[in-house]
Amino acid sequence: MLHCLPMIDLRSDTVTRPTPAMREAMMRAVVGDDVLGDDPTVIALEQEVARVTGKEAALFVSSGTMGNQIAIAVQTRPGDDVIMGEGAHAIFYESAAAAALSGVQFSVAGRGGFYTPDELEAVVHPPVAWAPRTSLVAIENTHNRAGGRVWSPAAARAVADRARALGFASHLDGARIWNASVACGVDVETLCAPFDTVSVCFSKGLGAPVGSAFCGPRELVSEARRVRKRWGGAMRQVGILAAGALHALSHHRARLAEDHAHARALAERMATVEGARVDLASVETNLVSIDVVPPAADVARQARDLGLLIGASGRHRLRAATHLDVSYEQIETAAELLARALHEVMNGTTSAKADATTR
């Protein structure tokens, strides 16, 4: 029987597996009952992430979605309007939770996930009884659907400052703020400073198996703890998971530069492939958007047969995410497999199952 190498998985940076050192930290974690507030490893994680983000307090939550939704819940009232950029995660990938859980609606400012203070103000509803009340403004950094692009610190601060001047709260969806920090050379605390609240994720580029954190003023974090319990997100001996997140926070931030370099290498290779187009200027972190002539789902399906997992993020767009489980050599192989898959789809030579020797 022919030997098959493992799949190369570029679907997301959420697919990473705990490193041996992380598994060791999780196995040795000292735990308690977090609902009762006495899990020491959770407490240590929350104190550390509050320090790193420069906020008064933090709350460990199960996912980035929960972090964002808690931010909305504790800073709005039912019927309010929340302003976000085009393609925001909270709009596209959170199952309409803001409407279902908090009873709010969204207004979209700007284009491509980014907007200016004037574009923010342009979508604010007038202060009349028949219009929704704007209460919260949010940005996403890095911006997922924009291909992992980074908000410049000055642009982000300008939006937050305008929101504050208009009397609105501000939230930073910083699921990949670690990538943004590495890419622009500015520390995480500085990037978070303009915003009232921040959500950060440990299970994407940092490689922890589970978890995010909601960070902000102590009073809002206390209310967030109540909301987390109400939504079924409070867990017991969760220090086992918090240990993985704490290890990731301490050990995996600097190496994100490798992921960015790998993404650039993949983008440059695919930009030369017939039937593919990559906007190299938009490749700033670990996400690469690749536009293809045939349906992206067909190309992704053929790539899977060849040994590469990649996601279709649009009818003619593939998205690749580099991460700590993918080496530079695997990126080179991935580019070859993806180019072959695209060629086979365009030429109608796909097969149900590729020869295992090609893997």
Stockholm file with secondary structure:
# STOCKHOLM 1.0

chainA/1-359         MLHCLPMIDLRSDTVTRPTPAMREAMMRAVVGDDVLGDDPTVIALEQEVARVTGKEAALFVSSGTMGNQIAIAVQTRPGDDVIMGEGAHAIFYESAAAAALSGVQFSVAGRGGFYTPDELEAVVHPPVAWAPRTSLVAIENTHNRAGGRVWSPAAARAVADRARALGFASHLDGARIWNASVACGVDVETLCAPFDTVSVCFSKGLGAPVGSAFCGPRELVSEARRVRKRWGGAMRQVGILAAGALHALSHHRARLAEDHAHARALAERMATVEGARVDLASVETNLVSIDVVPPAADVARQARDLGLLIGASGRHRLRAATHLDVSYEQIETAAELLARALHEVMNGTTSAKADATTR
#=GR chainA/1-359 SS CCCCCCCEECSCGGGCCCCHHHHHHHHTCCCCCGGGTCCHHHHHHHHHHHHHHTCSEEEEESCHHHHHHHHHHHHCCTTCEEEEETTCHHHHSSTTHIIIIICCEEEEESBTTBCCHHHHHHTCCCSSTTSCCEEEEEEESSBTTTTSBCCCHHHHHHHHHHHHHTTCEEEEEETTHHHHHHHHTCCHHHHHTTCSEEEEESSSTTCCSSCEEEEECHHHHHHHHHHHHHTTCCCSSTHHHHHHHHHHHHHSSTTHHHHHHHHHHHHHHHTTSTTEECCGGGCCSSEEEEEESSCHHHHHHHHHHHTEECEEEETTEEEEECCTTCCHHHHHHHHHHHHHHHHHHHTTCCCSSCCGGGC
#=GC SS_cons         CCCCCCCEECSCGGGCCCCHHHHHHHHTCCCCCGGGTCCHHHHHHHHHHHHHHTCSEEEEESCHHHHHHHHHHHHCCTTCEEEEETTCHHHHSSTTHIIIIICCEEEEESBTTBCCHHHHHHTCCCSSTTSCCEEEEEEESSBTTTTSBCCCHHHHHHHHHHHHHTTCEEEEEETTHHHHHHHHTCCHHHHHTTCSEEEEESSSTTCCSSCEEEEECHHHHHHHHHHHHHTTCCCSSTHHHHHHHHHHHHHSSTTHHHHHHHHHHHHHHHTTSTTEECCGGGCCSSEEEEEESSCHHHHHHHHHHHTEECEEEETTEEEEECCTTCCHHHHHHHHHHHHHHHHHHHTTCCCSSCCGGGC
//
